[in-house]
């Protein structure tokens, strides 16, 4: 069993969330599957100093940065088709809303990278499951917008503490035509009809142990849908 892991760079503020990414790779190994790390050979939107949050005057390539997480074993998204993998996980991090899409700047009216949309649509068309962690449901939403497919997605809950405006994100998902449900970091949402799993992870105030359990639950559910 091969599970793709779509990475948007390396670092929560400008790429893939590292802890969610590593916990995804660990969970895939724990279910006796093989992770296939994937990224895009394009520059990320910008580079953020993770010590002080300030933008840095340099550019970095998503594929090269993602290779840090994958220990060099990374594939260009243009070289991957649904026949190569049995499922796909998209860890969170601002890269999903800055690099894979521009949701961070334009909200639900923003755009998605064509190659990302193509992979997600092709996966769904052949019935292969997708798991979107943390903020990455926005990637799924932009990929499926206007397709007539309306999966149930969660990005967290407004009933518990979060660093983000969960209600605003939820409204944005609904604006793209998606259906939404509120879920805590102790829960996942499994849309069995469309084979899409979403898990809040660090969209909520959570410990690394909370996120580890949330990611593991999502990966196990993904396995069950394969």
LUMBAKOL-921411 format. One record per residue (C-alpha): residue number from 1; residue in one letter; x, y, z. Coordinates in nm, 2 decimals. Last residue first. Example, Ala and Ser with C-alpha at 12.3 -4.5 7.8 and 13.67 -1.06 7.14 Angstrom:
BEGIN
<pt><k>2</k><r>S</r><x>1.37</x><y>-0.11</y><z>0.71</z></pt>
<pt><k>1</k><r>A</r><x>1.23</x><y>-0.45</y><z>0.78</z></pt>
//
This chain:
BEGIN
<pt><k>226</k><r>X</r><x>-0.86</x><y>0.20</y><z>0.05</z></pt>
<pt><k>225</k><r>X</r><x>-1.12</x><y>0.34</y><z>0.29</z></pt>
<pt><k>224</k><r>X</r><x>-0.99</x><y>0.16</y><z>0.60</z></pt>
<pt><k>223</k><r>X</r><x>-0.64</x><y>0.28</y><z>0.53</z></pt>
<pt><k>222</k><r>X</r><x>-0.77</x><y>0.64</y><z>0.52</z></pt>
<pt><k>221</k><r>X</r><x>-0.94</x><y>0.58</y><z>0.86</z></pt>
<pt><k>220</k><r>X</r><x>-0.61</x><y>0.46</y><z>1.00</z></pt>
<pt><k>219</k><r>X</r><x>-0.44</x><y>0.77</y><z>0.86</z></pt>
<pt><k>218</k><r>X</r><x>-0.70</x><y>1.00</y><z>1.01</z></pt>
<pt><k>217</k><r>X</r><x>-0.69</x><y>0.84</y><z>1.35</z></pt>
<pt><k>216</k><r>X</r><x>-0.31</x><y>0.86</y><z>1.35</z></pt>
<pt><k>215</k><r>X</r><x>-0.32</x><y>1.23</y><z>1.26</z></pt>
<pt><k>214</k><r>X</r><x>-0.56</x><y>1.30</y><z>1.55</z></pt>
<pt><k>213</k><r>X</r><x>-0.35</x><y>1.09</y><z>1.80</z></pt>
<pt><k>212</k><r>X</r><x>-0.03</x><y>1.28</y><z>1.70</z></pt>
<pt><k>211</k><r>X</r><x>-0.21</x><y>1.61</y><z>1.71</z></pt>
<pt><k>210</k><r>X</r><x>-0.33</x><y>1.55</y><z>2.07</z></pt>
<pt><k>209</k><r>X</r><x>0.02</x><y>1.44</y><z>2.17</z></pt>
<pt><k>208</k><r>X</r><x>0.17</x><y>1.74</y><z>2.00</z></pt>
<pt><k>207</k><r>X</r><x>-0.05</x><y>1.95</y><z>2.23</z></pt>
<pt><k>206</k><r>X</r><x>-0.35</x><y>2.13</y><z>2.09</z></pt>
<pt><k>205</k><r>X</r><x>-0.52</x><y>2.47</y><z>2.06</z></pt>
<pt><k>204</k><r>X</r><x>-0.72</x><y>2.39</y><z>1.74</z></pt>
<pt><k>203</k><r>X</r><x>-0.62</x><y>2.44</y><z>1.38</z></pt>
<pt><k>202</k><r>X</r><x>-0.32</x><y>2.24</y><z>1.49</z></pt>
<pt><k>201</k><r>X</r><x>-0.49</x><y>1.90</y><z>1.42</z></pt>
<pt><k>200</k><r>X</r><x>-0.84</x><y>1.96</y><z>1.28</z></pt>
<pt><k>199</k><r>X</r><x>-0.89</x><y>1.63</y><z>1.09</z></pt>
<pt><k>198</k><r>X</r><x>-1.05</x><y>1.58</y><z>0.75</z></pt>
<pt><k>197</k><r>X</r><x>-1.12</x><y>1.25</y><z>0.57</z></pt>
<pt><k>196</k><r>X</r><x>-1.25</x><y>1.23</y><z>0.21</z></pt>
<pt><k>195</k><r>X</r><x>-1.37</x><y>0.91</y><z>0.05</z></pt>
<pt><k>194</k><r>X</r><x>-1.66</x><y>1.08</y><z>-0.13</z></pt>
<pt><k>193</k><r>X</r><x>-1.93</x><y>0.86</y><z>0.01</z></pt>
<pt><k>192</k><r>X</r><x>-1.74</x><y>0.77</y><z>0.32</z></pt>
<pt><k>191</k><r>X</r><x>-1.70</x><y>1.13</y><z>0.44</z></pt>
<pt><k>190</k><r>X</r><x>-1.50</x><y>1.07</y><z>0.75</z></pt>
<pt><k>189</k><r>X</r><x>-1.47</x><y>1.36</y><z>1.00</z></pt>
<pt><k>188</k><r>X</r><x>-1.20</x><y>1.33</y><z>1.27</z></pt>
<pt><k>187</k><r>X</r><x>-1.23</x><y>1.38</y><z>1.64</z></pt>
<pt><k>186</k><r>X</r><x>-1.01</x><y>1.46</y><z>1.94</z></pt>
<pt><k>185</k><r>X</r><x>-0.89</x><y>1.78</y><z>1.78</z></pt>
<pt><k>184</k><r>X</r><x>-1.26</x><y>1.89</y><z>1.80</z></pt>
<pt><k>183</k><r>X</r><x>-1.51</x><y>1.87</y><z>1.51</z></pt>
<pt><k>182</k><r>X</r><x>-1.76</x><y>2.11</y><z>1.36</z></pt>
<pt><k>181</k><r>X</r><x>-1.92</x><y>1.99</y><z>1.04</z></pt>
<pt><k>180</k><r>X</r><x>-1.91</x><y>2.14</y><z>0.69</z></pt>
<pt><k>179</k><r>X</r><x>-2.07</x><y>2.09</y><z>0.35</z></pt>
<pt><k>178</k><r>X</r><x>-1.87</x><y>2.23</y><z>0.05</z></pt>
<pt><k>177</k><r>X</r><x>-2.00</x><y>2.47</y><z>-0.21</z></pt>
<pt><k>176</k><r>X</r><x>-1.71</x><y>2.72</y><z>-0.22</z></pt>
<pt><k>175</k><r>X</r><x>-1.90</x><y>2.95</y><z>0.01</z></pt>
<pt><k>174</k><r>X</r><x>-1.93</x><y>2.67</y><z>0.26</z></pt>
<pt><k>173</k><r>X</r><x>-1.56</x><y>2.64</y><z>0.29</z></pt>
<pt><k>172</k><r>X</r><x>-1.54</x><y>3.01</y><z>0.35</z></pt>
<pt><k>171</k><r>X</r><x>-1.80</x><y>3.00</y><z>0.62</z></pt>
<pt><k>170</k><r>X</r><x>-1.61</x><y>2.73</y><z>0.79</z></pt>
<pt><k>169</k><r>X</r><x>-1.29</x><y>2.93</y><z>0.77</z></pt>
<pt><k>168</k><r>X</r><x>-1.47</x><y>3.23</y><z>0.93</z></pt>
<pt><k>167</k><r>X</r><x>-1.62</x><y>3.02</y><z>1.20</z></pt>
<pt><k>166</k><r>X</r><x>-1.29</x><y>2.87</y><z>1.28</z></pt>
<pt><k>165</k><r>X</r><x>-1.12</x><y>3.21</y><z>1.34</z></pt>
<pt><k>164</k><r>X</r><x>-0.77</x><y>3.09</y><z>1.43</z></pt>
<pt><k>163</k><r>X</r><x>-0.56</x><y>3.03</y><z>1.73</z></pt>
<pt><k>162</k><r>X</r><x>-0.83</x><y>2.79</y><z>1.85</z></pt>
<pt><k>161</k><r>X</r><x>-1.00</x><y>2.73</y><z>2.19</z></pt>
<pt><k>160</k><r>X</r><x>-1.31</x><y>2.51</y><z>2.19</z></pt>
<pt><k>159</k><r>X</r><x>-1.67</x><y>2.55</y><z>2.08</z></pt>
<pt><k>158</k><r>X</r><x>-1.58</x><y>2.72</y><z>1.75</z></pt>
<pt><k>157</k><r>X</r><x>-1.48</x><y>2.38</y><z>1.61</z></pt>
<pt><k>156</k><r>X</r><x>-1.22</x><y>2.25</y><z>1.37</z></pt>
<pt><k>155</k><r>X</r><x>-1.16</x><y>2.25</y><z>0.99</z></pt>
<pt><k>154</k><r>X</r><x>-1.42</x><y>1.99</y><z>0.91</z></pt>
<pt><k>153</k><r>X</r><x>-1.53</x><y>1.88</y><z>0.56</z></pt>
<pt><k>152</k><r>X</r><x>-1.84</x><y>1.70</y><z>0.42</z></pt>
<pt><k>151</k><r>X</r><x>-1.79</x><y>1.65</y><z>0.05</z></pt>
<pt><k>150</k><r>X</r><x>-1.99</x><y>1.83</y><z>-0.21</z></pt>
<pt><k>149</k><r>X</r><x>-1.91</x><y>1.71</y><z>-0.56</z></pt>
<pt><k>148</k><r>X</r><x>-2.08</x><y>1.93</y><z>-0.83</z></pt>
<pt><k>147</k><r>X</r><x>-1.74</x><y>2.02</y><z>-0.97</z></pt>
<pt><k>146</k><r>X</r><x>-1.78</x><y>2.39</y><z>-0.92</z></pt>
<pt><k>145</k><r>X</r><x>-1.53</x><y>2.40</y><z>-0.63</z></pt>
<pt><k>144</k><r>X</r><x>-1.37</x><y>2.05</y><z>-0.60</z></pt>
<pt><k>143</k><r>X</r><x>-1.00</x><y>2.16</y><z>-0.61</z></pt>
<pt><k>142</k><r>X</r><x>-1.07</x><y>2.48</y><z>-0.41</z></pt>
<pt><k>141</k><r>X</r><x>-1.25</x><y>2.28</y><z>-0.13</z></pt>
<pt><k>140</k><r>X</r><x>-0.98</x><y>2.01</y><z>-0.12</z></pt>
<pt><k>139</k><r>X</r><x>-0.71</x><y>2.28</y><z>-0.08</z></pt>
<pt><k>138</k><r>X</r><x>-0.92</x><y>2.46</y><z>0.19</z></pt>
<pt><k>137</k><r>X</r><x>-0.95</x><y>2.12</y><z>0.37</z></pt>
<pt><k>136</k><r>X</r><x>-0.57</x><y>2.17</y><z>0.42</z></pt>
<pt><k>135</k><r>X</r><x>-0.61</x><y>2.40</y><z>0.72</z></pt>
<pt><k>134</k><r>X</r><x>-0.54</x><y>2.11</y><z>0.97</z></pt>
<pt><k>133</k><r>X</r><x>-0.52</x><y>1.78</y><z>0.79</z></pt>
<pt><k>132</k><r>X</r><x>-0.67</x><y>1.67</y><z>0.46</z></pt>
<pt><k>131</k><r>X</r><x>-0.71</x><y>1.30</y><z>0.40</z></pt>
<pt><k>130</k><r>X</r><x>-0.78</x><y>1.18</y><z>0.05</z></pt>
<pt><k>129</k><r>X</r><x>-0.93</x><y>0.84</y><z>-0.07</z></pt>
<pt><k>128</k><r>X</r><x>-0.90</x><y>0.68</y><z>-0.42</z></pt>
<pt><k>127</k><r>X</r><x>-1.22</x><y>0.65</y><z>-0.61</z></pt>
<pt><k>126</k><r>X</r><x>-1.09</x><y>0.69</y><z>-0.96</z></pt>
<pt><k>125</k><r>X</r><x>-1.25</x><y>1.04</y><z>-1.00</z></pt>
<pt><k>124</k><r>X</r><x>-1.14</x><y>1.14</y><z>-0.65</z></pt>
<pt><k>123</k><r>X</r><x>-0.78</x><y>1.08</y><z>-0.72</z></pt>
<pt><k>122</k><r>X</r><x>-0.80</x><y>1.25</y><z>-1.06</z></pt>
<pt><k>121</k><r>X</r><x>-0.97</x><y>1.56</y><z>-0.90</z></pt>
<pt><k>120</k><r>X</r><x>-0.69</x><y>1.57</y><z>-0.63</z></pt>
<pt><k>119</k><r>X</r><x>-0.41</x><y>1.54</y><z>-0.88</z></pt>
<pt><k>118</k><r>X</r><x>-0.55</x><y>1.79</y><z>-1.12</z></pt>
<pt><k>117</k><r>X</r><x>-0.62</x><y>2.05</y><z>-0.85</z></pt>
<pt><k>116</k><r>X</r><x>-0.26</x><y>2.03</y><z>-0.73</z></pt>
<pt><k>115</k><r>X</r><x>-0.13</x><y>2.07</y><z>-1.09</z></pt>
<pt><k>114</k><r>X</r><x>-0.36</x><y>2.37</y><z>-1.15</z></pt>
<pt><k>113</k><r>X</r><x>-0.23</x><y>2.55</y><z>-0.84</z></pt>
<pt><k>112</k><r>X</r><x>-0.54</x><y>2.67</y><z>-0.65</z></pt>
<pt><k>111</k><r>X</r><x>-0.71</x><y>3.01</y><z>-0.67</z></pt>
<pt><k>110</k><r>X</r><x>-0.87</x><y>3.26</y><z>-0.43</z></pt>
<pt><k>109</k><r>X</r><x>-1.23</x><y>3.36</y><z>-0.38</z></pt>
<pt><k>108</k><r>X</r><x>-1.26</x><y>3.13</y><z>-0.07</z></pt>
<pt><k>107</k><r>X</r><x>-1.01</x><y>3.35</y><z>0.10</z></pt>
<pt><k>106</k><r>X</r><x>-0.80</x><y>3.59</y><z>-0.11</z></pt>
<pt><k>105</k><r>X</r><x>-0.48</x><y>3.63</y><z>0.08</z></pt>
<pt><k>104</k><r>X</r><x>-0.45</x><y>3.31</y><z>0.30</z></pt>
<pt><k>103</k><r>X</r><x>-0.66</x><y>3.12</y><z>0.04</z></pt>
<pt><k>102</k><r>X</r><x>-0.38</x><y>3.15</y><z>-0.21</z></pt>
<pt><k>101</k><r>X</r><x>-0.37</x><y>2.78</y><z>-0.29</z></pt>
<pt><k>100</k><r>X</r><x>-0.09</x><y>2.52</y><z>-0.29</z></pt>
<pt><k>99</k><r>X</r><x>0.15</x><y>2.80</y><z>-0.18</z></pt>
<pt><k>98</k><r>X</r><x>-0.02</x><y>3.03</y><z>0.06</z></pt>
<pt><k>97</k><r>X</r><x>-0.32</x><y>2.84</y><z>0.21</z></pt>
<pt><k>96</k><r>X</r><x>-0.16</x><y>2.49</y><z>0.20</z></pt>
<pt><k>95</k><r>X</r><x>0.18</x><y>2.65</y><z>0.27</z></pt>
<pt><k>94</k><r>X</r><x>0.03</x><y>2.79</y><z>0.60</z></pt>
<pt><k>93</k><r>X</r><x>0.07</x><y>2.45</y><z>0.75</z></pt>
<pt><k>92</k><r>X</r><x>-0.14</x><y>2.14</y><z>0.72</z></pt>
<pt><k>91</k><r>X</r><x>-0.06</x><y>1.79</y><z>0.60</z></pt>
<pt><k>90</k><r>X</r><x>-0.22</x><y>1.67</y><z>0.28</z></pt>
<pt><k>89</k><r>X</r><x>-0.26</x><y>1.29</y><z>0.27</z></pt>
<pt><k>88</k><r>X</r><x>-0.32</x><y>1.09</y><z>-0.05</z></pt>
<pt><k>87</k><r>X</r><x>-0.44</x><y>0.74</y><z>-0.12</z></pt>
<pt><k>86</k><r>X</r><x>-0.35</x><y>0.42</y><z>-0.32</z></pt>
<pt><k>85</k><r>X</r><x>-0.05</x><y>0.57</y><z>-0.50</z></pt>
<pt><k>84</k><r>X</r><x>0.12</x><y>0.54</y><z>-0.84</z></pt>
<pt><k>83</k><r>X</r><x>-0.20</x><y>0.48</y><z>-1.04</z></pt>
<pt><k>82</k><r>X</r><x>-0.33</x><y>0.82</y><z>-0.91</z></pt>
<pt><k>81</k><r>X</r><x>-0.06</x><y>0.99</y><z>-1.11</z></pt>
<pt><k>80</k><r>X</r><x>0.28</x><y>1.13</y><z>-1.00</z></pt>
<pt><k>79</k><r>X</r><x>0.55</x><y>1.28</y><z>-1.22</z></pt>
<pt><k>78</k><r>X</r><x>0.39</x><y>1.62</y><z>-1.24</z></pt>
<pt><k>77</k><r>X</r><x>0.38</x><y>1.63</y><z>-0.85</z></pt>
<pt><k>76</k><r>X</r><x>0.76</x><y>1.62</y><z>-0.84</z></pt>
<pt><k>75</k><r>X</r><x>0.87</x><y>1.33</y><z>-0.62</z></pt>
<pt><k>74</k><r>X</r><x>1.06</x><y>1.35</y><z>-0.29</z></pt>
<pt><k>73</k><r>X</r><x>1.30</x><y>1.11</y><z>-0.12</z></pt>
<pt><k>72</k><r>X</r><x>1.56</x><y>1.37</y><z>0.00</z></pt>
<pt><k>71</k><r>X</r><x>1.51</x><y>1.32</y><z>0.37</z></pt>
<pt><k>70</k><r>X</r><x>1.13</x><y>1.37</y><z>0.31</z></pt>
<pt><k>69</k><r>X</r><x>1.11</x><y>1.66</y><z>0.55</z></pt>
<pt><k>68</k><r>X</r><x>1.41</x><y>1.84</y><z>0.40</z></pt>
<pt><k>67</k><r>X</r><x>1.29</x><y>1.73</y><z>0.05</z></pt>
<pt><k>66</k><r>X</r><x>0.99</x><y>1.96</y><z>0.12</z></pt>
<pt><k>65</k><r>X</r><x>1.22</x><y>2.26</y><z>0.10</z></pt>
<pt><k>64</k><r>X</r><x>1.36</x><y>2.15</y><z>-0.24</z></pt>
<pt><k>63</k><r>X</r><x>1.02</x><y>2.08</y><z>-0.39</z></pt>
<pt><k>62</k><r>X</r><x>0.87</x><y>2.40</y><z>-0.25</z></pt>
<pt><k>61</k><r>X</r><x>1.15</x><y>2.62</y><z>-0.38</z></pt>
<pt><k>60</k><r>X</r><x>1.27</x><y>2.91</y><z>-0.17</z></pt>
<pt><k>59</k><r>X</r><x>1.30</x><y>3.28</y><z>-0.22</z></pt>
<pt><k>58</k><r>X</r><x>1.48</x><y>3.54</y><z>-0.02</z></pt>
<pt><k>57</k><r>X</r><x>1.41</x><y>3.87</y><z>0.16</z></pt>
<pt><k>56</k><r>X</r><x>1.27</x><y>3.73</y><z>0.48</z></pt>
<pt><k>55</k><r>X</r><x>0.92</x><y>3.79</y><z>0.61</z></pt>
<pt><k>54</k><r>X</r><x>0.90</x><y>3.84</y><z>0.99</z></pt>
<pt><k>53</k><r>X</r><x>0.75</x><y>3.58</y><z>1.22</z></pt>
<pt><k>52</k><r>X</r><x>1.02</x><y>3.63</y><z>1.49</z></pt>
<pt><k>51</k><r>X</r><x>1.19</x><y>3.29</y><z>1.52</z></pt>
<pt><k>50</k><r>X</r><x>1.01</x><y>3.12</y><z>1.22</z></pt>
<pt><k>49</k><r>X</r><x>1.16</x><y>3.37</y><z>0.98</z></pt>
<pt><k>48</k><r>X</r><x>0.91</x><y>3.36</y><z>0.70</z></pt>
<pt><k>47</k><r>X</r><x>0.99</x><y>3.29</y><z>0.33</z></pt>
<pt><k>46</k><r>X</r><x>0.74</x><y>3.39</y><z>0.06</z></pt>
<pt><k>45</k><r>X</r><x>0.48</x><y>3.25</y><z>-0.18</z></pt>
<pt><k>44</k><r>X</r><x>0.67</x><y>2.92</y><z>-0.23</z></pt>
<pt><k>43</k><r>X</r><x>0.88</x><y>2.88</y><z>-0.55</z></pt>
<pt><k>42</k><r>X</r><x>0.78</x><y>2.61</y><z>-0.79</z></pt>
<pt><k>41</k><r>X</r><x>0.87</x><y>2.25</y><z>-0.83</z></pt>
<pt><k>40</k><r>X</r><x>0.57</x><y>2.11</y><z>-0.65</z></pt>
<pt><k>39</k><r>X</r><x>0.57</x><y>1.84</y><z>-0.38</z></pt>
<pt><k>38</k><r>X</r><x>0.52</x><y>1.47</y><z>-0.33</z></pt>
<pt><k>37</k><r>X</r><x>0.63</x><y>1.23</y><z>-0.06</z></pt>
<pt><k>36</k><r>X</r><x>0.54</x><y>0.86</y><z>-0.12</z></pt>
<pt><k>35</k><r>X</r><x>0.48</x><y>0.69</y><z>0.21</z></pt>
<pt><k>34</k><r>X</r><x>0.48</x><y>0.32</y><z>0.23</z></pt>
<pt><k>33</k><r>X</r><x>0.22</x><y>0.13</y><z>0.43</z></pt>
<pt><k>32</k><r>X</r><x>0.26</x><y>-0.10</y><z>0.73</z></pt>
<pt><k>31</k><r>X</r><x>0.00</x><y>0.08</y><z>0.94</z></pt>
<pt><k>30</k><r>X</r><x>0.28</x><y>0.21</y><z>1.16</z></pt>
<pt><k>29</k><r>X</r><x>0.48</x><y>0.34</y><z>0.86</z></pt>
<pt><k>28</k><r>X</r><x>0.18</x><y>0.56</y><z>0.75</z></pt>
<pt><k>27</k><r>X</r><x>0.15</x><y>0.68</y><z>1.11</z></pt>
<pt><k>26</k><r>X</r><x>0.51</x><y>0.78</y><z>1.12</z></pt>
<pt><k>25</k><r>X</r><x>0.49</x><y>0.97</y><z>0.79</z></pt>
<pt><k>24</k><r>X</r><x>0.18</x><y>1.15</y><z>0.91</z></pt>
<pt><k>23</k><r>X</r><x>0.35</x><y>1.24</y><z>1.24</z></pt>
<pt><k>22</k><r>X</r><x>0.64</x><y>1.38</y><z>1.04</z></pt>
<pt><k>21</k><r>X</r><x>0.41</x><y>1.60</y><z>0.83</z></pt>
<pt><k>20</k><r>X</r><x>0.20</x><y>1.71</y><z>1.12</z></pt>
<pt><k>19</k><r>X</r><x>0.51</x><y>1.80</y><z>1.31</z></pt>
<pt><k>18</k><r>X</r><x>0.66</x><y>1.99</y><z>1.01</z></pt>
<pt><k>17</k><r>X</r><x>0.36</x><y>2.20</y><z>0.92</z></pt>
<pt><k>16</k><r>X</r><x>0.40</x><y>2.23</y><z>0.54</z></pt>
<pt><k>15</k><r>X</r><x>0.51</x><y>2.56</y><z>0.41</z></pt>
<pt><k>14</k><r>X</r><x>0.53</x><y>2.93</y><z>0.49</z></pt>
<pt><k>13</k><r>X</r><x>0.43</x><y>2.97</y><z>0.86</z></pt>
<pt><k>12</k><r>X</r><x>0.44</x><y>2.60</y><z>0.96</z></pt>
<pt><k>11</k><r>X</r><x>0.77</x><y>2.51</y><z>0.81</z></pt>
<pt><k>10</k><r>X</r><x>0.90</x><y>2.31</y><z>0.52</z></pt>
<pt><k>9</k><r>X</r><x>0.74</x><y>2.34</y><z>0.18</z></pt>
<pt><k>8</k><r>X</r><x>0.40</x><y>2.25</y><z>0.04</z></pt>
<pt><k>7</k><r>X</r><x>0.41</x><y>1.88</y><z>0.10</z></pt>
<pt><k>6</k><r>X</r><x>0.16</x><y>1.62</y><z>-0.05</z></pt>
<pt><k>5</k><r>X</r><x>0.20</x><y>1.28</y><z>0.12</z></pt>
<pt><k>4</k><r>X</r><x>0.11</x><y>1.00</y><z>-0.11</z></pt>
<pt><k>3</k><r>X</r><x>0.01</x><y>0.66</y><z>0.04</z></pt>
<pt><k>2</k><r>X</r><x>0.14</x><y>0.34</y><z>-0.10</z></pt>
<pt><k>1</k><r>X</r><x>0.00</x><y>0.00</y><z>0.00</z></pt>
//
